[in-house]
Amino acid sequence: MSGDFLALAQPGVQQLSPYVPGKPVDELARELEIDPATIVKLASNENPMGAGPKALEAIRNELAELTRYPDGNGFALKSLLAERCGVQLDQVTLGNGSNDILELVARAYLAPGLNAVFSEHAFAVYPIVTQAVGAQARVVPAKDWGHDLPAMLEAIDSDTRVVFIANPNNPTGTWFGVDALNEFLQDVPERVLVVLDEAYIEYAEGGELPDGLEFLSAYPNLLVSRTFSKAYGLAALRVGYGLSTTVVADVLNRVRQPFNVNSLALAAACAALQDADYLAESRRLNEAGMQQLLDGFRELGLGWIPSRGNFIAVDLGQVAAPVYQGLLREGVIVRPVANYGMPNHLRITIGLPAENTRLLEALAKVLACG
């Protein structure tokens, strides 16, 4: 006797669509029968520099211990993060990427009958983790492609347990300032956990964006989520972290899987955190690459959404899917974002200068043929 295992799944899971990552280089190479070395991938907001030398050395030094389980508490990395971020050791939660932190929050604080509030055009993982545990997603319409924080406040009700906000936001790149964040946190009910997703915060310099760490002591209902996947160049190793009160961190650790961050990731993250030169060069390269793409878009007569991440959402003024397919045929992978309610945009990661040039040349060719 066979069963309908889709129907037997939890209702929230039945309604989910799996997360679709950027197309892998090898997949496109197989489809088009082209040399993968000729393909440019600007789809997944990866650091084009490659991992830093200190991180690579730390990985090599750890290889002899692959038969051993990692430190399940991540003491060395948590100690460095606590010192760097000005918090106590037991305020740090480590995750298998910052996605893991988002899922831990949902598992710990959401359930059927409860809801989470987040913005239109926000990171796809927010609805995924919310629906997966049977909670309701309350999606607030965006304002100028970004978070409408006052409207998000109004969407909070007695059943709200979590609010997800991203600064900068992915995939739009939009951001909000210090005053806007402070006013929002002042008005959020104390029983609602605010998850401030700062996956791209390292690309912002000066006072452009608020530093979530500066708000932790004043707002016990705040959790700041960050990652080593972007500016630190360790996307393949999957290591992120959350900073919160000790009480929230304790709750998350109760549902966290044992050994959720592997030994190579722990060692590499420790080294990356101490490699100031690599981080500075990541920022410099990103700033120059952003300007290169904006100049190119301007010459092509295209619009875009201003961004403070390592990516830019370009407005093609038409349905983007055919242009995306055309770029694939040119060996250039970018990210379509129609699933985010942005059918006329493509999200393009900032690459190396030659990669950016290749993208702009391919985009000009595809648009001319369209």
C-alpha positions in Angstrom: 0.0 0.0 0.0 1.5 3.3 -1.0 0.7 6.7 0.4 0.6 10.2 -1.0 3.7 11.5 0.8 3.1 15.1 -0.5 -0.4 15.0 1.1 1.1 13.5 4.3 3.6 16.4 4.6 2.9 19.3 6.9 0.5 21.9 5.2 3.1 24.6 5.2 5.7 22.3 3.5 3.2 21.2 0.9 2.8 24.8 -0.3 6.6 25.5 -0.5 8.7 25.7 -3.6 12.3 24.7 -3.1 14.9 27.5 -3.0 16.4 27.9 -6.4 20.1 29.0 -6.3 22.0 30.7 -9.1 22.8 28.3 -12.0 26.1 26.5 -11.4 28.9 26.9 -13.9 29.2 23.2 -14.6 25.5 22.9 -15.3 25.6 25.7 -17.9 28.8 24.1 -19.4 27.0 20.8 -19.8 23.9 22.4 -21.3 25.7 24.5 -23.9 28.7 22.1 -24.3 31.2 24.9 -23.7 34.4 25.2 -21.6 33.5 26.1 -18.0 36.6 28.2 -17.8 35.0 30.6 -20.3 31.9 31.1 -18.2 31.4 34.2 -16.0 29.1 33.6 -13.0 27.7 36.8 -11.5 24.6 35.2 -10.0 25.1 34.4 -6.3 26.7 37.4 -4.7 30.0 35.5 -4.1 33.2 37.3 -3.5 35.1 37.4 -6.8 38.5 37.5 -5.1 38.4 33.9 -3.9 39.2 32.9 -0.4 41.9 34.9 1.4 45.4 33.5 2.0 45.0 33.3 5.7 41.8 31.4 5.4 43.3 28.9 3.0 46.3 28.4 5.2 44.0 27.7 8.2 42.1 25.1 6.1 45.3 23.3 5.1 46.4 23.2 8.7 43.1 21.6 9.7 43.1 18.8 7.1 45.0 16.3 9.3 42.1 16.4 11.8 39.3 15.4 9.4 38.6 12.2 11.3 37.6 14.3 14.4 34.3 15.9 15.0 34.4 19.7 15.1 34.2 21.7 18.4 30.4 21.6 18.8 30.5 24.8 20.7 32.8 26.6 18.3 34.7 28.1 21.2 37.6 29.7 19.2 35.3 31.4 16.7 32.7 32.5 19.3 35.5 34.0 21.4 36.9 36.0 18.5 33.4 37.2 17.5 32.5 38.1 21.1 35.7 40.2 21.4 35.2 41.8 17.9 31.5 42.5 18.4 31.7 43.6 22.1 29.4 40.9 23.4 29.6 38.0 25.8 30.5 34.5 24.6 27.1 33.2 25.4 25.4 35.8 23.2 26.8 34.2 20.0 25.0 31.5 18.1 26.9 29.8 15.2 25.1 28.7 12.1 25.7 26.6 9.0 25.5 29.9 7.1 23.3 32.7 8.3 20.4 30.9 6.7 20.8 28.4 9.5 20.3 31.2 12.1 17.0 32.2 10.3 15.8 28.6 10.4 16.7 28.3 14.1 14.6 31.4 14.9 11.6 30.0 13.0 11.9 26.6 14.7 12.2 28.2 18.1 9.6 30.9 17.9 7.1 30.2 15.1 4.3 27.6 14.9 0.8 27.2 13.4 -1.4 30.1 14.6 1.5 32.5 14.8 3.0 34.8 12.1 6.2 36.4 10.9 6.3 39.9 9.3 8.7 40.8 6.5 8.8 42.9 3.4 7.9 42.4 -0.2 11.0 41.7 -2.3 12.9 40.4 0.7 15.2 37.3 1.0 13.4 34.1 -0.1 14.4 32.2 3.0 12.1 34.3 5.2 8.9 32.8 3.7 10.5 29.4 3.4 11.4 29.0 7.1 8.1 30.6 8.1 5.9 28.3 6.1 8.0 25.2 6.9 6.9 25.4 10.5 3.3 26.1 9.7 3.3 29.8 10.6 1.7 32.6 8.5 3.8 34.9 6.4 2.6 38.6 6.6 4.2 40.2 3.6 4.2 44.0 3.7 4.3 45.9 0.4 7.7 47.5 -0.3 8.3 51.3 -0.6 10.6 52.3 -3.4 11.8 48.7 -3.6 12.8 48.8 0.1 11.4 48.1 3.5 8.4 50.3 4.6 9.2 50.1 8.3 6.2 52.1 9.5 3.9 49.8 7.5 5.7 46.7 8.9 5.0 48.0 12.4 1.3 48.3 11.5 1.3 44.7 10.3 2.4 43.3 13.7 -0.5 41.8 15.7 -1.0 39.7 18.8 0.1 36.6 16.9 3.3 38.0 15.6 6.4 36.5 17.1 9.2 37.4 14.6 9.9 40.3 12.2 12.6 39.8 9.6 14.3 42.9 8.3 17.4 43.0 6.0 19.9 45.9 5.7 21.0 46.0 3.0 18.2 44.0 1.5 18.7 41.2 -1.0 17.8 41.2 -3.9 17.0 44.9 -4.2 20.2 46.3 -2.4 18.0 48.9 -0.6 18.9 50.1 2.9 17.6 52.2 5.8 19.4 54.5 8.1 20.1 54.8 11.9 17.1 56.9 12.8 14.7 54.7 10.9 16.0 51.5 12.6 15.9 53.1 16.0 12.4 54.4 15.6 11.3 51.0 14.4 12.9 49.1 17.3 11.4 51.6 19.8 7.9 50.8 18.6 8.1 47.0 18.1 6.4 45.2 21.0 9.0 43.6 23.4 7.5 40.2 22.9 8.4 40.2 19.1 11.8 39.1 18.1 13.4 41.4 15.4 15.9 39.6 13.2 18.2 42.2 11.6 19.8 40.4 8.7 23.1 42.1 8.0 24.6 39.6 5.5 26.1 42.4 3.4 27.0 44.9 6.2 30.7 44.7 5.7 30.4 46.3 2.3 29.0 49.5 3.9 31.6 51.9 5.2 31.3 54.9 7.5 27.8 55.9 8.8 25.9 54.9 5.7 24.1 52.0 7.4 23.3 51.5 11.1 25.5 48.9 12.9 23.1 46.5 14.5 25.6 45.7 17.2 25.1 49.2 18.6 21.4 48.5 19.3 21.8 45.1 21.0 22.2 46.4 24.6 19.1 48.7 24.3 16.8 46.2 22.7 16.6 42.7 24.2 14.2 41.6 21.4 16.9 42.2 18.7 19.0 39.5 17.0 21.6 40.5 14.5 22.5 37.9 11.9 25.7 38.0 9.8 27.7 35.7 7.6 31.2 34.8 6.3 29.8 34.0 2.8 30.0 37.4 1.3 32.8 39.9 2.1 34.9 37.3 3.8 34.8 35.0 0.8 33.8 31.7 2.5 30.4 30.9 0.8 31.3 27.2 0.2 32.1 26.6 3.8 28.7 27.8 5.1 29.4 29.7 8.4 27.3 32.5 9.8 26.4 33.7 13.3 23.7 35.4 15.3 24.2 37.9 18.1 21.4 38.4 20.7 20.7 38.3 24.4 22.0 35.3 26.3 18.4 34.1 26.7 17.6 34.1 23.0 21.0 32.5 22.2 20.2 29.7 24.7 16.9 29.1 23.1 18.4 28.8 19.6 21.1 26.5 20.9 18.4 24.1 22.1 17.2 23.5 18.6 20.6 23.9 16.9 22.0 20.7 15.4 25.2 19.3 17.0 28.3 20.1 15.0 26.4 22.4 12.6 29.6 24.2 11.6 32.4 22.0 10.4 36.0 22.2 11.4 37.3 23.7 8.2 34.7 26.4 8.3 35.5 27.2 11.9 39.2 27.4 11.2 38.8 29.5 8.1 36.3 31.9 9.7 38.7 32.5 12.6 41.5 33.3 10.1 39.3 35.5 7.9 38.0 37.5 10.8 41.6 38.5 11.5 42.5 39.3 7.9 41.9 43.0 7.7 43.7 43.4 4.4 41.5 41.0 2.6 38.4 42.7 3.9 39.6 46.1 2.9 40.5 44.8 -0.6 37.0 43.2 -0.9 35.4 46.6 -0.1 37.7 48.5 -2.6 37.1 46.0 -5.4 33.3 46.1 -4.8 33.2 49.9 -4.8 35.2 50.1 -8.1 33.2 47.3 -9.7 29.9 48.9 -8.7 30.9 52.1 -10.4 32.0 50.2 -13.5 28.6 48.5 -13.8 26.7 51.7 -13.2 28.7 53.5 -15.8 27.9 50.7 -18.2 24.2 50.6 -17.5 24.1 54.3 -18.0 25.6 54.0 -21.4 23.1 51.3 -22.3 20.2 53.5 -21.2 19.2 51.2 -18.4 18.0 52.0 -14.9 18.8 50.3 -11.6 18.0 50.2 -7.9 20.7 51.9 -5.8 22.5 49.2 -3.8 24.8 49.0 -0.8 25.5 45.3 -1.2 27.9 43.5 -3.6 25.2 43.3 -6.3 22.9 45.5 -8.3 19.4 45.0 -9.6 19.3 46.4 -13.1 16.0 47.4 -14.7 15.7 46.3 -18.3 12.4 48.0 -18.9 11.0 44.8 -20.3 10.5 41.2 -19.1 14.0 40.1 -18.1 13.6 36.3 -18.9 14.6 36.5 -22.5 17.6 38.7 -21.7 18.7 36.2 -19.0 18.5 33.4 -21.5 20.5 35.4 -24.0 23.2 36.1 -21.4 23.4 32.3 -20.7 24.1 31.7 -24.4 26.9 34.2 -24.1 28.4 32.3 -21.2 27.3 34.8 -18.5 25.2 33.8 -15.5 23.2 36.4 -13.6 20.2 36.0 -11.4 16.6 36.4 -12.6 14.4 37.8 -9.8 10.8 37.4 -11.2 10.2 35.1 -8.2 10.7 38.1 -6.0 8.1 40.1 -7.8 10.7 41.8 -10.0 10.1 40.4 -13.6 11.9 43.3 -15.3 15.0 43.1 -13.2 18.2 41.0 -13.2 20.4 40.9 -10.1 24.0 41.1 -11.0 26.9 40.4 -8.6 29.9 42.7 -8.7 32.7 40.7 -10.3 36.4 41.3 -11.1 37.0 44.1 -13.7 37.3 41.7 -16.6 34.1 39.9 -15.5 32.2 43.1 -15.3 33.4 44.1 -18.8 32.4 40.7 -20.1 28.9 41.1 -18.6 28.4 44.6 -20.1 29.6 43.5 -23.5 27.3 40.5 -23.4 24.4 42.5 -22.2 24.8 45.1 -25.0 24.9 42.3 -27.5 21.8 40.6 -26.2 19.8 43.8 -26.0 20.8 44.8 -29.5 19.6 41.4 -30.8 16.3 41.7 -28.8 
